[in-house]
């Protein structure tokens, strides 16, 4: 995005900035004048963007009304980042993602215009990022379905014959050793990661690396025996049971899935549940006395 774009006020600049901020995964509020009566500085259809870092593009008219809109936008962004509802101040309904601000410019704000304006504010969050480690038969439909459900999918696999645009047309592709990428990438507490590689030993190393990262969700394709062996190995490597329980495996909602496509549906269903805040059962951890299985047994 051009350096001089923030702060410009033409309506065309608003749409340029909106597209750029979506690409850059910026959290921002879109404020729109939806109703006006009498003399007001802007009319319905005027827009302004307010980014989480304080940048603005466009205007809804300046003065006290714009200062109120800026304050409400920051409250919405702060509340969303903290996972709580914003505090209401003054007339206007508010939810965790949107608010309606209605003001008489003279009677309530002391402006000389004399009219009344209603502004709708909506938080636009970046699409949740899904890091998909592995580009095999199950990863392909997971990537397609997840992208269709609004996830920003990145597929990581070092095999160029598998990680191709033809197989993953809706995903970003990283043709690189997954373990190397996992160590180098920066994640946030809003990110999702799914491990579905062709190698159990690689899965183990990836899980160990990813458990040390901030993530909203970490899942791995696997059976119950694989789950238990991994949990025992993680405990032997010093991971606390609370950390081990963050790993969702076996992965997917129980729908009797058999084909790669059916398994992908069940996996994405669990991702959506986590995204929407549906309570999930804790992942499995080894029992206090687990002598029946050895942590170094082959997967």
C-alpha positions as CSV (number, residue, x, y, z in Angstrom):
1,X,0.0,0.0,0.0
2,X,1.3,3.4,-0.8
3,X,2.7,5.4,2.1
4,X,0.5,8.4,1.5
5,X,-2.8,6.6,1.4
6,X,-3.7,6.7,5.2
7,X,-5.4,10.0,6.0
8,X,-6.7,10.7,2.5
9,X,-10.4,11.4,2.3
10,X,-11.7,10.6,-1.2
11,X,-14.2,7.8,-1.3
12,X,-12.1,6.0,-3.9
13,X,-9.2,5.9,-1.5
14,X,-11.4,4.1,1.0
15,X,-11.9,1.2,-1.3
16,X,-8.2,1.1,-2.3
17,X,-7.3,1.0,1.4
18,X,-9.9,-1.6,2.3
19,X,-8.5,-4.0,-0.4
20,X,-4.9,-3.3,0.7
21,X,-5.7,-3.8,4.4
22,X,-7.5,-7.0,3.7
23,X,-4.5,-8.3,1.9
24,X,-2.2,-7.2,4.7
25,X,-4.4,-8.8,7.4
26,X,-5.1,-5.5,9.2
27,X,-7.9,-5.3,11.7
28,X,-10.1,-2.3,11.1
29,X,-13.5,-0.7,11.4
30,X,-15.6,0.4,8.4
31,X,-17.8,3.3,9.4
32,X,-20.7,4.2,7.1
33,X,-23.2,7.1,7.3
34,X,-26.5,5.3,6.9
35,X,-29.0,8.1,7.6
36,X,-29.0,11.8,7.9
37,X,-31.6,14.5,8.5
38,X,-31.2,18.3,8.1
39,X,-27.8,19.9,7.5
40,X,-25.0,17.4,8.0
41,X,-21.3,17.4,6.8
42,X,-21.7,14.0,5.0
43,X,-24.7,12.2,3.6
44,X,-25.6,8.5,3.5
45,X,-23.0,6.4,1.7
46,X,-20.0,8.3,3.1
47,X,-17.3,5.9,4.5
48,X,-14.3,6.0,6.8
49,X,-11.8,3.3,7.8
50,X,-10.1,3.1,11.2
51,X,-7.3,0.7,11.6
52,X,-6.2,-1.0,14.8
53,X,-2.9,0.9,14.6
54,X,-4.6,4.3,14.4
55,X,-4.5,4.9,10.7
56,X,-7.6,6.4,9.1
57,X,-8.8,6.7,5.5
58,X,-11.9,8.7,4.4
59,X,-14.1,10.9,6.6
60,X,-17.7,11.0,7.8
61,X,-17.5,14.8,8.2
62,X,-15.0,15.8,10.8
63,X,-15.7,17.6,14.0
64,X,-17.2,16.2,17.1
65,X,-19.2,13.5,15.2
66,X,-16.0,12.1,13.7
67,X,-14.3,12.1,17.1
68,X,-17.2,10.0,18.5
69,X,-16.9,7.6,15.6
70,X,-13.2,7.3,16.1
71,X,-13.7,6.6,19.9
72,X,-16.4,4.0,19.2
73,X,-14.3,2.3,16.5
74,X,-11.3,2.0,18.9
75,X,-13.6,0.6,21.6
76,X,-14.9,-2.1,19.2
77,X,-11.3,-3.0,18.1
78,X,-10.1,-3.2,21.7
79,X,-13.1,-5.3,22.8
80,X,-12.6,-7.7,19.9
81,X,-8.9,-8.1,20.6
82,X,-9.7,-8.8,24.3
83,X,-12.6,-11.2,23.4
84,X,-15.2,-9.1,25.2
85,X,-18.2,-6.9,24.5
86,X,-17.5,-3.2,24.2
87,X,-18.9,-0.8,26.7
88,X,-21.8,1.2,25.4
89,X,-21.6,4.9,25.7
90,X,-24.6,7.1,24.7
91,X,-27.5,6.1,22.5
92,X,-26.9,3.3,20.0
93,X,-26.9,-0.5,20.0
94,X,-23.6,-2.3,20.1
95,X,-22.4,-5.9,19.8
96,X,-18.9,-7.4,19.8
97,X,-18.5,-6.7,16.1
98,X,-20.7,-3.7,15.2
99,X,-22.3,-0.6,16.6
100,X,-24.8,2.1,15.6
101,X,-24.1,5.7,16.6
102,X,-26.9,8.2,16.3
103,X,-26.3,11.8,17.2
104,X,-28.1,15.2,16.9
105,X,-25.1,17.4,15.9
106,X,-26.3,20.5,17.7
107,X,-28.2,19.3,20.7
108,X,-25.8,16.5,21.6
109,X,-22.5,17.5,20.2
110,X,-22.6,21.3,20.0
111,X,-21.9,21.5,16.3
112,X,-23.5,24.2,14.2
113,X,-24.8,22.0,11.4
114,X,-28.2,21.4,13.2
115,X,-28.9,18.0,11.6
116,X,-28.9,14.4,12.8
117,X,-26.6,11.6,11.6
118,X,-26.6,7.8,12.1
119,X,-23.4,5.9,11.5
120,X,-23.0,2.1,11.3
121,X,-19.6,0.7,12.5
122,X,-18.5,-2.8,11.7
123,X,-15.2,-4.5,12.7
124,X,-13.6,-6.3,9.7
125,X,-11.3,-9.1,10.9
126,X,-8.7,-10.8,8.8
127,X,-9.7,-14.2,7.6
128,X,-8.4,-16.8,10.1
129,X,-5.1,-18.2,9.0
130,X,-4.8,-22.0,8.6
131,X,-1.3,-23.5,8.3
132,X,-1.7,-26.9,6.7
133,X,1.4,-29.0,7.0
134,X,1.4,-31.7,4.3
135,X,0.1,-31.8,0.8
136,X,-1.3,-35.3,0.5
137,X,-4.6,-36.9,-0.3
138,X,-6.4,-35.6,2.8
139,X,-4.7,-32.2,2.8
140,X,-6.1,-31.4,-0.7
141,X,-9.8,-31.5,0.3
142,X,-9.1,-30.0,3.7
143,X,-7.5,-27.0,2.0
144,X,-10.4,-26.6,-0.5
145,X,-13.2,-26.9,2.0
146,X,-11.4,-24.7,4.6
147,X,-10.9,-21.9,2.0
148,X,-14.6,-22.2,1.0
149,X,-15.4,-21.7,4.7
150,X,-13.4,-18.5,5.0
151,X,-10.0,-19.6,6.1
152,X,-6.8,-18.2,4.6
153,X,-5.0,-21.4,3.9
154,X,-1.2,-21.9,3.6
155,X,0.0,-25.4,2.5
156,X,3.5,-26.4,3.5
157,X,5.3,-29.3,1.9
158,X,8.8,-29.8,0.6
159,X,7.6,-32.0,-2.3
160,X,7.1,-29.8,-5.4
161,X,5.2,-32.6,-7.2
162,X,2.6,-32.5,-4.4
163,X,2.4,-28.8,-3.5
164,X,1.2,-27.5,-6.8
165,X,-1.3,-24.7,-7.8
166,X,-3.3,-27.3,-9.7
167,X,-3.9,-29.4,-6.6
168,X,-4.3,-26.3,-4.3
169,X,-5.8,-23.5,-6.4
170,X,-7.3,-21.6,-3.3
171,X,-4.2,-21.8,-1.1
172,X,-0.8,-20.2,-0.6
173,X,1.9,-22.7,-1.2
174,X,5.2,-23.0,0.6
175,X,7.5,-25.5,-0.9
176,X,9.9,-25.9,2.0
177,X,10.7,-28.5,4.7
178,X,7.7,-28.3,7.0
179,X,9.8,-28.5,10.2
180,X,12.1,-25.7,9.0
181,X,9.0,-23.5,8.2
182,X,7.4,-24.3,11.6
183,X,10.6,-23.1,13.4
184,X,10.8,-19.9,11.4
185,X,7.2,-18.8,11.0
186,X,5.6,-16.2,13.3
187,X,2.1,-17.2,14.6
188,X,-0.5,-15.5,16.6
189,X,-3.1,-16.7,19.1
190,X,-5.7,-16.4,16.3
191,X,-4.0,-18.9,13.9
192,X,-4.9,-22.5,13.2
193,X,-2.5,-25.3,12.4
194,X,-3.2,-28.8,11.2
195,X,-0.5,-31.5,10.8
196,X,-1.2,-34.1,8.1
197,X,2.1,-35.1,6.6
198,X,3.2,-38.5,5.1
199,X,5.7,-39.2,7.9
200,X,4.9,-39.9,11.6
201,X,8.4,-38.9,12.7
202,X,8.0,-35.5,10.9
203,X,4.5,-35.2,12.6
204,X,6.2,-35.6,16.0
205,X,8.8,-32.9,15.3
206,X,6.2,-30.5,13.9
207,X,3.9,-31.0,16.9
208,X,6.8,-30.3,19.3
209,X,7.7,-27.1,17.4
210,X,4.0,-25.9,17.2
211,X,3.1,-26.6,20.8
212,X,5.7,-23.9,21.7
213,X,3.9,-21.4,19.4
214,X,0.8,-19.2,20.1
215,X,-2.1,-20.8,18.2
216,X,-5.8,-20.9,18.6
217,X,-6.0,-24.5,17.4
218,X,-3.5,-27.3,16.8
219,X,-4.7,-30.5,15.3
220,X,-3.1,-33.7,13.8
221,X,-4.6,-36.5,11.8
222,X,-4.0,-39.8,13.5
223,X,-5.4,-42.9,15.2
224,X,-5.9,-43.4,19.0
225,X,-2.7,-45.5,19.3
226,X,-0.8,-42.7,17.5
227,X,-2.4,-40.2,19.8
228,X,-1.3,-42.1,22.9
229,X,2.3,-42.7,21.7
230,X,2.6,-39.0,20.9
231,X,1.3,-37.9,24.2
232,X,3.7,-40.2,26.1
233,X,6.6,-38.9,24.0
234,X,5.7,-35.3,24.6
235,X,5.5,-35.9,28.3
236,X,8.9,-37.6,28.2
237,X,10.3,-34.5,26.5
238,X,9.0,-32.2,29.3
239,X,5.7,-31.0,28.0
240,X,3.1,-30.4,30.6
241,X,-0.2,-32.2,30.4
242,X,-2.0,-28.9,29.8
243,X,0.2,-28.3,26.8
244,X,-0.3,-31.9,25.5
245,X,-4.1,-31.4,25.8
246,X,-3.9,-28.5,23.2
247,X,-3.2,-31.1,20.5
248,X,-6.5,-32.1,18.9
249,X,-6.0,-35.7,17.8
250,X,-7.7,-37.9,16.4
251,X,-8.9,-34.9,14.5
252,X,-12.4,-34.2,13.2
253,X,-16.0,-34.5,14.3
254,X,-17.2,-38.0,14.6
255,X,-19.4,-38.5,11.5
256,X,-18.1,-42.0,10.5
257,X,-15.9,-40.5,7.8
258,X,-14.0,-42.9,5.5
259,X,-12.9,-41.2,2.3
260,X,-10.4,-38.3,2.2
261,X,-13.2,-35.9,1.4
262,X,-15.4,-37.1,4.3
263,X,-12.4,-36.9,6.6
264,X,-11.8,-33.3,5.4
265,X,-15.4,-32.4,6.1
266,X,-15.1,-33.7,9.7
267,X,-11.8,-31.8,10.2
268,X,-13.1,-28.5,8.9
269,X,-16.2,-28.9,11.0
270,X,-13.9,-29.0,14.1
271,X,-12.0,-26.0,12.9
272,X,-15.2,-24.1,12.4
273,X,-16.3,-25.1,16.0
274,X,-13.1,-23.7,17.4
275,X,-13.4,-20.6,15.3
276,X,-17.0,-19.9,16.4
277,X,-16.2,-20.5,20.1
278,X,-18.0,-23.8,20.5
279,X,-16.7,-25.7,23.6
280,X,-14.5,-28.6,22.6
281,X,-13.5,-31.5,24.8
282,X,-9.8,-31.3,26.0
283,X,-7.4,-33.3,24.0
284,X,-6.2,-36.7,25.4
285,X,-3.2,-36.7,27.8
286,X,-1.5,-39.8,29.2
287,X,-2.7,-41.2,32.5
288,X,-0.8,-40.6,35.7
289,X,0.7,-44.1,35.6
290,X,1.1,-45.2,32.0
291,X,3.3,-48.3,32.1
292,X,1.5,-50.2,29.4
293,X,3.1,-48.1,26.6
294,X,6.7,-47.0,26.0
295,X,7.4,-43.5,25.0
296,X,10.1,-44.7,22.6
297,X,8.0,-47.3,20.9
298,X,7.7,-46.9,17.1
299,X,4.6,-45.1,15.8
